Amino acid sequence: MRIAPFYYDPPTAATPPATRPPRAPYHDNSDCPEGQRVRASGHWRPYEPTRVADTRVRCPVCLALDKLSS
């Protein structure tokens, strides 16, 4: 099931720059377990890119779930 896209956004003060993950993929399938963990953590943002530099890849689990349901 498709939902509004969102991605992991770690709290910068609590996460040292060296340990921050690379640009996190966005999630848009409500059945994705990784996306559910991101939502439960409370550290997420809506994915609404306005510049090319803001673009992200789509979560591979979300992609696979969509292929299974088609």
N, C-alpha and C positions, 0 to 999 in steps of 0.2 A: 504494500500500500504506500503510495507516494505521500510525503509530507513536505512542509516547507523546508528547504535545505538549510543546514547549519553545520558548524564545525567546532572542533576543540579549540579553546582559547585559554591557555594556562595563565594563572595569576602571575604576572611578571615579577612582583615583589617577592613572592615565595619561591620562584623558580630561577635559579642562576642561569645566565645566558648559555653557558656551556652545556647544560643539561636539558634545555628546551628542545622539544621535538622539532624536526623540520616542518615546513608548511603542511599542516594536517589536511587530509582530504575532507571533503564535505559529505554529509550523510543526507539521504532523502527517502529512505525506506524505513518505515516504522518497525519492521520486523528485524532489522539489523541489530545484533547483540552489541556490537561496538558502538553504534549510534545510541543505543539505549544506555550504555555506560557513560557516554559523554553527557547525555541529558541528565542522568542521575547525579553526575558530579557537580552540576551547576556551573561548570566552566565552559560555556559554549556561547557562540554568537550566531546570529542569522547570517547566511551566506548570500550577500547581495553585492557582488563585485561591480565596481564602477570604473576600474582601470584594469588594464592587462596585468599589471603587477599584482593585483588582488586575486587573480584567478587561481583556482585549486583543482586538483584532480578529484574525480568522484570516487568514493569509497568502493573498493573491489567487492566487498561483501554485499553492499547495496546493489551493485551491478549484477552479481550472481543471483541474488534473490529475484530481481526483475526478470532475468532470463528463465528462472524456474517457473515463474508464474505466467509466462507468455505461452 
